[in-house]
Amino acid sequence: MRDASSAPVRSANPEPPEDDDQNEVAPARLQVTGRNLLVICGFFAASLAALYYLLPQLAGLQDTWHRIEDGSPWWMLLALAFTLCMFVGYVMMFRGVFGRAETREPIGWRESYEITMAGLAASRIFAAGGAGGLVLMAWALRRAGMRRREVADKTLSFLILTYFPYVLALIVCGLGLRLGIFPGPAPFGLTVVPAILAVIALGIGLSIALVPTDLQRRVGRVVEGGGRIGRIAERLAHLPAAASAGMRDAIAHVGSRDPALLGAFVFWAGQILVLWAAFKAFGDAPTWAVLIQAFFCGMLGNLLPMPGGVGGVEGGMIGALVAFDVDGGLAVVAVLVYRAFTFWLPLIPGVIAYFQLRKTTERWALHYTK
């Protein structure tokens, strides 16, 4: 018998029957056409030139840049292996969250791989902060027959589980460095401040779980007959109710020791190990606490309004490492190699997975109409 604590949290808000979504096409912003493919290729070519040629020149690191030629191939191979671990963790997390939901078509390992890899590519190409990837994931899940409300709830649960290790690391490493528990420099702005913000974010997230998941229905009862204002209030209640359902579902995953949470840790650990291997390929790596704290502080560059945070992540991570007294030249080389593995390399299998996913959704549609 299935443990109740591991069962997915369902929305208590009533949903009307949904229209058939099998005729939906991929969102226009995610359509791959010849024109936008040309624009994307041009943008990334310019980004590559700026990051991997102009940046070292402008920073006066011409001599340091020659370290690339002397980098250890064995550490590079190890970085590639850690990159594969990152992919495995992401697929594990996705299947752990969405594989338990009710759909017309099962979400197995193959489908999870196609959706996550295509989503990673979309998040790098089409929008900042992963928005493109989330849109593509939602479209694919709707094509699999998942209800809109459950897509929203599970997506929030997926995001919460994804960033739980992020928040936890900022608190543990930030305060650990500042209090002298871990060795390494401890600048206040990159240790205590991120830790405080992480604690606040964690507190807000946990408090959201106290909101009733049927808040929309309750508000609807209270404002029944309230006209336009009542309808607006009912719609506004949808967001906190969905957030609560997502948070409760994420807590259920944590409480049941679900592999989805393990996948989240593997996803982030794989990326940090890629950066560590990149440092080892060209010199000495910082202490683990410094590496982890600088990594997560630098990842905030993903919030900048540019595809995949190109330039923002590199600048943020290099700046954070330098603030922790890491050699600037070594930091530039290591971060750019890290991004080559974790950002640029996934674009190839990601685009392939996108076209595989299109075929999978067409197969689902054909199966549904029979």
Secondary structure as the mmCIF struct_conf table of DSSP 4:
data_model
#
loop_
_struct_conf.conf_type_id
_struct_conf.id
_struct_conf.beg_label_comp_id
_struct_conf.beg_label_asym_id
_struct_conf.beg_label_seq_id
_struct_conf.end_label_comp_id
_struct_conf.end_label_asym_id
_struct_conf.end_label_seq_id
HELX_RH_3T_P HELX_RH_3T_P1 ALA A 4 SER A 6
BEND BEND1 ALA A 7 ALA A 7
HELX_LH_PP_P HELX_LH_PP_P1 PRO A 8 VAL A 9
BEND BEND2 ASN A 13 ASN A 13
HELX_LH_PP_P HELX_LH_PP_P2 PRO A 16 ASP A 20
TURN_TY1_P TURN_TY1_P1 GLN A 22 ASN A 23
HELX_LH_PP_P HELX_LH_PP_P3 GLU A 24 PRO A 27
HELX_RH_3T_P HELX_RH_3T_P2 ALA A 28 LEU A 30
HELX_RH_AL_P HELX_RH_AL_P1 GLY A 34 ALA A 49
HELX_RH_PI_P HELX_RH_PI_P1 ALA A 50 LEU A 54
HELX_RH_AL_P HELX_RH_AL_P2 LEU A 55 LEU A 58
TURN_TY1_P TURN_TY1_P2 ALA A 59 GLY A 60
HELX_RH_AL_P HELX_RH_AL_P3 GLN A 62 TRP A 65
TURN_TY1_P TURN_TY1_P3 HIS A 66 HIS A 66
HELX_RH_AL_P HELX_RH_AL_P4 ARG A 67 ASP A 70
HELX_RH_AL_P HELX_RH_AL_P5 PRO A 73 PHE A 98
TURN_TY1_P TURN_TY1_P4 GLY A 99 ARG A 100
BEND BEND3 ALA A 101 ALA A 101
BEND BEND4 ARG A 104 GLU A 105
HELX_RH_AL_P HELX_RH_AL_P6 TRP A 109 ILE A 125
TURN_TY1_P TURN_TY1_P5 PHE A 126 PHE A 126
BEND BEND5 ALA A 128 ALA A 128
TURN_TY1_P TURN_TY1_P6 GLY A 129 GLY A 130
HELX_RH_AL_P HELX_RH_AL_P7 ALA A 131 ARG A 143
TURN_TY1_P TURN_TY1_P7 ALA A 144 GLY A 145
HELX_RH_AL_P HELX_RH_AL_P8 ARG A 148 ARG A 178
TURN_TY1_P TURN_TY1_P8 LEU A 179 GLY A 180
BEND BEND6 ILE A 181 PHE A 182
BEND BEND7 GLY A 184 GLY A 184
HELX_RH_AL_P HELX_RH_AL_P9 PHE A 188 ILE A 208
TURN_TY1_P TURN_TY1_P9 ALA A 209 LEU A 210
BEND BEND8 VAL A 211 VAL A 211
TURN_TY1_P TURN_TY1_P10 THR A 213 ASP A 214
HELX_RH_AL_P HELX_RH_AL_P10 LEU A 215 VAL A 222
TURN_TY1_P TURN_TY1_P11 VAL A 223 GLY A 225
HELX_RH_AL_P HELX_RH_AL_P11 GLY A 227 LEU A 236
TURN_TY1_P TURN_TY1_P12 ALA A 237 ALA A 237
HELX_RH_AL_P HELX_RH_AL_P12 HIS A 238 GLY A 255
TURN_TY1_P TURN_TY1_P13 SER A 256 ARG A 257
HELX_RH_AL_P HELX_RH_AL_P13 PRO A 259 PHE A 282
BEND BEND9 GLY A 283 GLY A 283
HELX_LH_PP_P HELX_LH_PP_P4 ASP A 284 THR A 287
HELX_RH_AL_P HELX_RH_AL_P14 TRP A 288 GLY A 298
HELX_RH_3T_P HELX_RH_3T_P3 MET A 299 LEU A 303
BEND BEND10 LEU A 304 MET A 306
HELX_RH_3T_P HELX_RH_3T_P4 PRO A 307 GLY A 309
TURN_TY1_P TURN_TY1_P14 VAL A 310 GLY A 311
HELX_RH_AL_P HELX_RH_AL_P15 GLY A 312 ALA A 323
TURN_TY1_P TURN_TY1_P15 PHE A 324 ASP A 325
HELX_RH_AL_P HELX_RH_AL_P16 GLY A 328 ARG A 339
HELX_RH_PI_P HELX_RH_PI_P2 ALA A 340 TRP A 344
TURN_TY1_P TURN_TY1_P16 LEU A 345 PRO A 346
HELX_RH_AL_P HELX_RH_AL_P17 LEU A 347 THR A 369
#
